[in-house]
Amino acid sequence: MPDDGAMDLHRPASHDLPIPYLQRIRDYYQALGYGAPYEWAHFEQVPFQPLKQPLARCRIALITTAAPYRPGQGDQGPGAPYNAGAKFYTVYSGDTSLDHDLRISHVAIDRQHTTAADPGTYFPLPELRRLAAAGRVGALAPRFHGAPTNRSQRVTIEVDGPEILARCQADGADAAVLVANCPVCHQTLSLVARLLEAHGIATVVMGCAKDIVERVGVPRLLFSDSPLGNAAGRPHDVASQAATLELALQLLESAPAARTTVQSPLRWSDSADWKLDYSNVDRLTPEEIARRRAEFDAGKAQAQQLRQAAGLDRPADAGPR
Protein backbone atom coordinates (compact mmCIF):
# COMPACT_ATOMS: atom_id res chain seq x y z
CA MET A 1 0.00 0.00 0.00
CA PRO A 2 1.36 3.47 -0.83
CA ASP A 3 1.76 5.82 2.12
CA ASP A 4 -0.30 9.00 2.44
CA GLY A 5 2.45 11.13 0.94
CA ALA A 6 2.56 9.02 -2.21
CA MET A 7 -1.21 9.19 -2.56
CA ASP A 8 -1.15 13.01 -2.30
CA LEU A 9 1.01 13.19 -5.42
CA HIS A 10 -2.02 12.05 -7.45
CA ARG A 11 -4.71 13.97 -5.59
CA PRO A 12 -6.13 16.97 -7.47
CA ALA A 13 -6.16 20.40 -5.88
CA SER A 14 -9.19 21.07 -3.73
CA HIS A 15 -10.33 23.78 -6.16
CA ASP A 16 -10.09 21.47 -9.20
CA LEU A 17 -13.88 21.34 -9.46
CA PRO A 18 -16.28 23.12 -11.80
CA ILE A 19 -16.31 26.84 -10.98
CA PRO A 20 -19.35 27.70 -8.79
CA TYR A 21 -20.49 30.55 -11.01
CA LEU A 22 -23.79 31.13 -9.23
CA GLN A 23 -22.11 31.81 -5.89
CA ARG A 24 -19.15 33.65 -7.40
CA ILE A 25 -21.40 36.02 -9.32
CA ARG A 26 -23.68 36.57 -6.35
CA ASP A 27 -20.73 37.53 -4.14
CA TYR A 28 -19.12 39.61 -6.91
CA TYR A 29 -22.08 41.89 -7.59
CA GLN A 30 -22.81 42.31 -3.91
CA ALA A 31 -19.18 43.38 -3.44
CA LEU A 32 -19.65 45.89 -6.27
CA GLY A 33 -22.48 47.42 -4.23
CA TYR A 34 -25.59 46.22 -6.01
CA GLY A 35 -28.69 45.25 -4.08
CA ALA A 36 -30.65 42.02 -4.09
CA PRO A 37 -28.86 39.24 -5.97
CA TYR A 38 -29.98 38.31 -9.46
CA GLU A 39 -32.53 35.49 -9.55
CA TRP A 40 -31.40 32.87 -12.04
CA ALA A 41 -34.01 30.83 -13.88
CA HIS A 42 -34.92 27.46 -12.44
CA PHE A 43 -37.43 24.84 -13.53
CA GLU A 44 -38.39 21.55 -11.94
CA GLN A 45 -39.70 19.94 -15.13
CA VAL A 46 -37.49 19.61 -18.20
CA PRO A 47 -38.84 18.76 -21.66
CA PHE A 48 -37.10 15.98 -23.55
CA GLN A 49 -37.27 15.14 -27.26
CA PRO A 50 -35.31 12.09 -28.46
CA LEU A 51 -34.00 12.24 -32.00
CA LYS A 52 -36.76 11.16 -34.35
CA GLN A 53 -34.33 9.55 -36.79
CA PRO A 54 -30.61 8.72 -36.98
CA LEU A 55 -28.32 11.73 -36.80
CA ALA A 56 -27.04 10.93 -40.28
CA ARG A 57 -30.50 11.88 -41.56
CA CYS A 58 -31.09 14.88 -39.29
CA ARG A 59 -30.88 18.54 -40.20
CA ILE A 60 -28.93 20.41 -37.51
CA ALA A 61 -29.31 24.05 -36.52
CA LEU A 62 -26.54 26.03 -34.82
CA ILE A 63 -27.43 28.70 -32.25
CA THR A 64 -24.88 31.14 -30.85
CA THR A 65 -24.60 34.19 -28.61
CA ALA A 66 -21.63 35.53 -30.60
CA ALA A 67 -22.13 38.88 -32.33
CA PRO A 68 -21.39 39.88 -35.93
CA TYR A 69 -18.29 42.04 -36.10
CA ARG A 70 -19.15 45.71 -36.66
CA PRO A 71 -16.06 47.87 -37.27
CA GLY A 72 -17.70 51.04 -35.97
CA GLN A 73 -18.41 49.60 -32.53
CA GLY A 74 -14.96 49.76 -30.97
CA ASP A 75 -12.43 47.08 -30.10
CA GLN A 76 -13.92 43.61 -30.56
CA GLY A 77 -10.84 41.48 -30.17
CA PRO A 78 -8.98 39.25 -30.04
CA GLY A 79 -8.14 40.21 -26.50
CA ALA A 80 -10.61 43.09 -26.41
CA PRO A 81 -11.96 44.32 -23.08
CA TYR A 82 -15.67 44.00 -22.41
CA ASN A 83 -17.47 46.06 -25.08
CA ALA A 84 -21.14 46.84 -24.44
CA GLY A 85 -21.27 48.72 -27.76
CA ALA A 86 -20.92 45.45 -29.66
CA LYS A 87 -24.09 43.93 -28.19
CA PHE A 88 -27.11 43.02 -30.28
CA TYR A 89 -30.70 43.02 -29.11
CA THR A 90 -32.73 41.13 -31.68
CA VAL A 91 -32.38 37.63 -33.13
CA TYR A 92 -30.29 37.50 -36.30
CA SER A 93 -29.54 34.70 -38.76
CA GLY A 94 -26.71 33.89 -41.15
CA ASP A 95 -26.11 31.63 -44.14
CA THR A 96 -24.41 28.42 -42.96
CA SER A 97 -22.79 27.87 -46.36
CA LEU A 98 -20.61 30.96 -45.82
CA ASP A 99 -17.92 31.95 -43.34
CA HIS A 100 -18.79 34.68 -40.83
CA ASP A 101 -16.78 36.99 -38.60
CA LEU A 102 -18.42 36.63 -35.19
CA ARG A 103 -16.91 37.97 -31.98
CA ILE A 104 -17.60 37.65 -28.23
CA SER A 105 -16.22 40.95 -26.90
CA HIS A 106 -19.78 41.94 -25.89
CA VAL A 107 -20.13 39.30 -23.18
CA ALA A 108 -18.35 38.44 -19.92
CA ILE A 109 -15.97 35.69 -20.95
CA ASP A 110 -12.86 34.88 -18.90
CA ARG A 111 -10.55 37.56 -20.26
CA GLN A 112 -7.77 36.71 -17.83
CA HIS A 113 -7.25 33.23 -19.25
CA THR A 114 -8.47 33.39 -22.85
CA THR A 115 -8.48 35.95 -25.66
CA ALA A 116 -11.22 34.70 -28.03
CA ALA A 117 -8.61 34.70 -30.78
CA ASP A 118 -9.95 31.49 -32.35
CA PRO A 119 -13.66 31.46 -33.33
CA GLY A 120 -13.48 27.67 -33.38
CA THR A 121 -13.72 27.75 -29.58
CA TYR A 122 -17.17 29.37 -29.62
CA PHE A 123 -18.63 29.08 -33.13
CA PRO A 124 -18.17 25.57 -34.59
CA LEU A 125 -19.81 26.23 -37.97
CA PRO A 126 -16.82 25.09 -40.10
CA GLU A 127 -16.59 21.81 -38.17
CA LEU A 128 -20.33 21.24 -38.51
CA ARG A 129 -20.04 21.82 -42.26
CA ARG A 130 -17.24 19.26 -42.40
CA LEU A 131 -19.34 16.70 -40.54
CA ALA A 132 -22.31 17.32 -42.82
CA ALA A 133 -20.09 16.77 -45.87
CA ALA A 134 -18.78 13.55 -44.31
CA GLY A 135 -22.29 12.27 -43.59
CA ARG A 136 -21.96 12.34 -39.80
CA VAL A 137 -25.05 14.55 -39.76
CA GLY A 138 -27.66 14.63 -42.47
CA ALA A 139 -27.35 18.33 -43.24
CA LEU A 140 -26.87 21.73 -41.75
CA ALA A 141 -29.92 23.96 -41.54
CA PRO A 142 -29.55 26.72 -44.13
CA ARG A 143 -29.20 29.36 -41.41
CA PHE A 144 -27.56 29.66 -38.01
CA HIS A 145 -29.20 31.93 -35.44
CA GLY A 146 -27.87 34.50 -32.98
CA ALA A 147 -29.60 34.75 -29.61
CA PRO A 148 -29.35 38.07 -27.74
CA THR A 149 -27.76 37.65 -24.32
CA ASN A 150 -30.67 38.71 -22.17
CA ARG A 151 -30.72 39.16 -18.42
CA SER A 152 -34.48 39.50 -18.87
CA GLN A 153 -35.73 35.93 -18.73
CA ARG A 154 -39.17 37.14 -19.77
CA VAL A 155 -37.84 38.64 -23.01
CA THR A 156 -35.94 35.45 -23.81
CA ILE A 157 -38.96 33.25 -23.09
CA GLU A 158 -41.60 35.44 -24.73
CA VAL A 159 -39.75 37.18 -27.57
CA ASP A 160 -36.32 35.87 -28.56
CA GLY A 161 -36.93 32.18 -27.89
CA PRO A 162 -40.14 31.99 -29.96
CA GLU A 163 -38.42 33.85 -32.81
CA ILE A 164 -35.55 31.34 -32.83
CA LEU A 165 -38.04 28.48 -32.66
CA ALA A 166 -39.97 29.87 -35.64
CA ARG A 167 -36.77 30.20 -37.69
CA CYS A 168 -35.62 26.68 -36.81
CA GLN A 169 -39.02 25.30 -37.77
CA ALA A 170 -38.99 27.24 -41.03
CA ASP A 171 -35.57 25.73 -41.77
CA GLY A 172 -36.78 22.21 -41.07
CA ALA A 173 -34.35 21.61 -38.21
CA ASP A 174 -34.56 18.24 -36.45
CA ALA A 175 -32.01 19.13 -33.76
CA ALA A 176 -29.97 22.08 -32.55
CA VAL A 177 -26.51 22.66 -31.10
CA LEU A 178 -26.40 25.70 -28.81
CA VAL A 179 -22.98 27.10 -27.84
CA ALA A 180 -22.85 29.37 -24.76
CA ASN A 181 -20.22 31.91 -23.76
CA CYS A 182 -20.82 34.18 -20.74
CA PRO A 183 -22.77 33.29 -17.59
CA VAL A 184 -25.99 34.91 -18.87
CA CYS A 185 -25.39 33.31 -22.28
CA HIS A 186 -25.67 29.94 -20.56
CA GLN A 187 -29.04 30.89 -19.08
CA THR A 188 -30.29 32.39 -22.36
CA LEU A 189 -29.44 29.34 -24.44
CA SER A 190 -30.77 26.99 -21.78
CA LEU A 191 -34.13 28.76 -21.97
CA VAL A 192 -34.05 28.55 -25.77
CA ALA A 193 -33.14 24.85 -25.64
CA ARG A 194 -36.11 24.16 -23.39
CA LEU A 195 -38.46 25.88 -25.83
CA LEU A 196 -37.06 24.04 -28.85
CA GLU A 197 -37.27 20.73 -27.04
CA ALA A 198 -40.90 21.35 -26.03
CA HIS A 199 -41.72 21.80 -29.72
CA GLY A 200 -40.06 18.66 -31.01
CA ILE A 201 -36.51 19.81 -31.76
CA ALA A 202 -33.82 17.85 -29.89
CA THR A 203 -31.05 19.98 -28.38
CA VAL A 204 -27.62 19.88 -26.83
CA VAL A 205 -26.10 22.84 -24.99
CA MET A 206 -22.31 23.18 -25.12
CA GLY A 207 -21.10 25.21 -22.18
CA CYS A 208 -18.53 25.91 -19.48
CA ALA A 209 -20.87 27.07 -16.66
CA LYS A 210 -22.24 23.75 -15.46
CA ASP A 211 -24.12 25.02 -12.43
CA ILE A 212 -26.03 27.70 -14.35
CA VAL A 213 -27.24 25.33 -17.07
CA GLU A 214 -28.18 22.63 -14.59
CA ARG A 215 -30.06 25.15 -12.44
CA VAL A 216 -32.19 26.20 -15.41
CA GLY A 217 -32.69 22.57 -16.42
CA VAL A 218 -31.99 21.35 -19.94
CA PRO A 219 -32.27 18.01 -21.73
CA ARG A 220 -28.57 17.66 -22.61
CA LEU A 221 -25.43 19.51 -21.56
CA LEU A 222 -21.91 18.90 -22.80
CA PHE A 223 -19.79 20.52 -20.10
CA SER A 224 -16.24 21.64 -20.90
CA ASP A 225 -14.25 22.54 -17.78
CA SER A 226 -12.56 25.49 -19.49
CA PRO A 227 -12.59 29.28 -19.16
CA LEU A 228 -15.78 30.92 -20.41
CA GLY A 229 -15.59 31.41 -24.17
CA ASN A 230 -14.22 27.95 -24.94
CA ALA A 231 -17.29 25.71 -24.95
CA ALA A 232 -16.42 24.30 -28.37
CA GLY A 233 -12.79 23.34 -27.65
CA ARG A 234 -9.36 24.76 -26.94
CA PRO A 235 -8.03 27.67 -29.05
CA HIS A 236 -5.89 26.79 -32.06
CA ASP A 237 -6.42 23.10 -31.33
CA VAL A 238 -8.48 21.70 -34.18
CA ALA A 239 -8.38 18.19 -32.75
CA SER A 240 -9.89 19.33 -29.44
CA GLN A 241 -12.61 21.26 -31.27
CA ALA A 242 -13.49 18.24 -33.40
CA ALA A 243 -13.53 15.97 -30.35
CA THR A 244 -15.73 18.40 -28.39
CA LEU A 245 -18.33 18.69 -31.14
CA GLU A 246 -18.32 14.92 -31.61
CA LEU A 247 -19.05 14.46 -27.89
CA ALA A 248 -21.98 16.87 -28.23
CA LEU A 249 -23.37 14.91 -31.18
CA GLN A 250 -22.96 11.63 -29.34
CA LEU A 251 -24.90 13.14 -26.45
CA LEU A 252 -27.67 14.14 -28.85
CA GLU A 253 -27.87 10.52 -29.96
CA SER A 254 -27.53 8.73 -26.64
CA ALA A 255 -29.01 10.78 -23.77
CA PRO A 256 -31.57 8.53 -22.05
CA ALA A 257 -33.58 11.31 -20.40
CA ALA A 258 -33.67 15.00 -19.55
CA ARG A 259 -30.94 16.55 -17.37
CA THR A 260 -28.21 14.41 -18.90
CA THR A 261 -24.80 16.05 -18.43
CA VAL A 262 -21.59 14.71 -19.96
CA GLN A 263 -18.25 16.24 -19.05
CA SER A 264 -15.55 16.49 -21.68
CA PRO A 265 -12.34 14.71 -20.60
CA LEU A 266 -10.21 17.50 -22.08
CA ARG A 267 -8.31 19.64 -19.57
CA TRP A 268 -7.57 23.30 -20.09
CA SER A 269 -4.13 23.08 -18.49
CA ASP A 270 -2.07 20.96 -16.12
CA SER A 271 -2.90 23.36 -13.30
CA ALA A 272 -6.41 24.18 -12.09
CA ASP A 273 -5.34 27.54 -10.65
CA TRP A 274 -7.14 29.45 -13.43
CA LYS A 275 -10.40 28.48 -11.70
CA LEU A 276 -9.58 30.72 -8.74
CA ASP A 277 -9.75 34.01 -10.66
CA TYR A 278 -13.08 34.58 -12.40
CA SER A 279 -15.24 37.12 -10.46
CA ASN A 280 -13.49 36.10 -7.24
CA VAL A 281 -13.83 38.98 -4.77
CA ASP A 282 -11.27 37.37 -2.47
CA ARG A 283 -8.65 38.22 -5.11
CA LEU A 284 -9.69 41.84 -5.67
CA THR A 285 -8.49 44.94 -3.85
CA PRO A 286 -11.00 47.64 -2.80
CA GLU A 287 -9.55 49.85 -5.54
CA GLU A 288 -10.12 47.17 -8.17
CA ILE A 289 -13.68 46.60 -6.95
CA ALA A 290 -14.38 50.33 -7.28
CA ARG A 291 -12.88 50.40 -10.77
CA ARG A 292 -15.00 47.46 -11.87
CA ARG A 293 -18.16 49.05 -10.44
CA ALA A 294 -17.51 52.19 -12.49
CA GLU A 295 -16.78 50.11 -15.58
CA PHE A 296 -19.96 48.10 -15.15
CA ASP A 297 -22.10 51.22 -14.67
CA ALA A 298 -20.63 52.78 -17.81
CA GLY A 299 -21.28 49.63 -19.84
CA LYS A 300 -24.82 49.39 -18.53
CA ALA A 301 -25.53 53.01 -19.49
CA GLN A 302 -24.11 52.44 -22.97
CA ALA A 303 -26.21 49.33 -23.45
CA GLN A 304 -29.31 51.20 -22.31
CA GLN A 305 -28.67 53.92 -24.90
CA LEU A 306 -28.29 51.31 -27.64
CA ARG A 307 -31.56 49.64 -26.63
CA GLN A 308 -33.32 52.99 -26.73
CA ALA A 309 -31.86 53.77 -30.15
CA ALA A 310 -33.10 50.40 -31.39
CA GLY A 311 -36.58 51.04 -29.99
CA LEU A 312 -36.19 48.19 -27.54
CA ASP A 313 -35.99 50.15 -24.33
CA ARG A 314 -36.80 48.41 -21.08
CA PRO A 315 -35.58 48.95 -17.52
CA ALA A 316 -31.96 47.91 -17.05
CA ASP A 317 -31.03 45.71 -14.12
CA ALA A 318 -27.81 45.18 -12.21
CA GLY A 319 -27.53 41.52 -13.00
CA PRO A 320 -24.53 39.73 -14.47
CA ARG A 321 -23.32 40.43 -17.98
C-alpha angles and dihedrals in degrees: 000000000000116000122245093264092056091048091052090061088070099038115107121234114273090245093052091108131102109291110261094231096172093058095037092053093044091053092042097056093042088054089051088058103255121143130236113010120257114267109230119210117265132178131183096203121057123194117229129197117182116211109276093214138008114298090242087068098040128104109226127209123203120214123190142174092211116118129229111255112255113187094206094059101076132252111352101170164183089238094002120156119243107299117195089180091069094060123116126210107194132055114268133187136207138197109263092207090067135063117249135199104229124168137190102208089115095067136061103262121158099278093175094064106025137035104200088236093142117056088199088079093062109015112045097181096125091051091048089051089052092051092048090052090049092050096245087124125024096238145321117256108252091247137038118211134223117216118205112238099243127185085190104087089188092059091048093048098041104031118013098034095052090047091053090046091052092050093048090049091048088052093051095241117179095186140006137216112208118194117199129200120173127032093264089044087062091054093044095052092042089057090048091048090053091052094048091048092050088056098050103270114122115224144193123193117211110203151144099215101077098173094052095051093044091049091055091044122232135181097241134011127182103199120203113192093219137113114288110276096045104082092128098051143291120315117266090002107113093178092057091048092051091047092049094051091046090054089052091051092047088053090052088055101041112031107125097201145348120300093037111157124186120187119215112237091220116112124212094217142338090262125059093204092108087073091068096066114057111103090333108157091192087070097048128089120223088252092054091048090053091048092051092048090055091046092050093049091050092049092048091052091049092050091049091054091050091050090050091049089051092050091245100111119158132151112290119228133205095240127128122294 
